[in-house]
Amino acid sequence: MVTIVDYKKFQKEDETDFFVLVVQGGLEVVKSKETGKSYFTARKARVPCTFDEVMCKASIGTELEGSIKKVETEPYDYTSPDTGEIMTLSHRYQFVSIEEEVLNNHIVEEEIVV
């Protein structure tokens, strides 16, 4: 399950507005690479939508079937909003609906029997 926790407004190149919903997964326990200690976190992802701002606001708190998965990408630079540190990342987080997850995990190869 994921929960819609926020929304963001962006502008296209033609200066029209569009919105994305920010979804957050459940509580996860992660071990720090630096200290070796465990801490709690929750993954977030942005999902484009066709909603206007009123609908985006009304959607906050809605729970959806699915999860947030780590997806490998081409390396890119990311600036931490908290520290200003510039990091090179090679992943992003993506919302995966329950239907997509079932299809991706249960694909059976066809065999032709003669």
C-alpha positions, 0 to 999 in steps of 0.5 A: 500500500502507498499513501498520497502525501502531497502534490507538486505543480510544474510547468511544461515548456509551453507554460501550461501547468501540470501536477504530480502526486507524491506517494509514500510507501510504508515504514522500512528499516534500513541499515546505515552504510556509514554507521552500521546502525538501523534507522526507519525510512519510507520511500517516496515517488512522484506520479504524473496525473491529469488532476487539477489542483483541487483534486490533487488536494482532495486526494491527499490521504488516499491509499492505493494498492501497490508499492514503490520500487527502486529502478536503476537509471543512467547516472545523474547529479542530485543536490540534497535540499537539506544539505546542498550536497551534490551526489551522483545517483543511478536510481530513482523510485517508481510507483508500481501498481499491484497489477503491474507487480503481479504481471512482472513477477508471474510471467510464464514462458510459453513452450511449444510442444510438438 
